[in-house]
Amino acid sequence: MSRIKGTGNKDTELRLIGIFKTHGITGWRRRWSLEGKPDFVFPKLKLAVFVDGCFWHGCPIHATQPKTNVAFWETKIGRNKARDRFVTRTLRARGWRVLRIWEHELAKKNARRLATRLRRAGLLPPLAC
């Protein structure tokens, strides 16, 4: 677990950068000084994007519990979830919109659903009828 990096993770941030590039999404910044350290910030849209790992943020679909040191991990993940809620509320109170994307949403099989979420957030143009 100590080898997990906080930034540049191939399963999360780097994969989302690839999705942004594929769809021609521009205007994002990384390492922007903002509450909660969003993975991506779109300053002009006042949009903070977080990519939450299923394990670390307690995904209701894919989260797994380690078999050892159970109390530690329950507390750790519980604190992470509470911090995520606090950061989201704080940013929204400051006029920012927050988009949280689960790690599993970055899979190719979920591409259509993710594109819909990005469209709703104003990152992609509306579909033509």
C-alpha positions, 0 to 999 in steps of 0.5 A: 500500500505504501507504494501507491502514489498520490498523483500520476496513477495510471488507473485514474488520473492518467487514464482520465487525461487520455479520455480528455485528449480523445474527446478534445477537452481542454482548459484543465489544470493540475496541481491547482491550489484549491481545497481538497487538491482536485485532480483536475481544475477547469478554472473558467468553468469553476469545476473541480474534478476528482478521480476517486479510487474504488478501494481508497474512497470506499466505492459502493460497488467495487470496494474490498476490505483487506482481511488483516487489520480490518479496524484500521482500514475501516477507520481509514476509508471512513475518514477518506469518505468523510473528507470527500464529503467535507471537501465537496460541500466546502467547494460548492459553498465557495461557488465551485461545481464538483465532479467525482468520478469513480475509478471503475467509470474510466473503463472502456465499457463505461465510456458512454456513461462517462461521456454523458457525465462529462457532457452534463458538466459542460466539458463536451458539447450537447449531442445533436438531435 
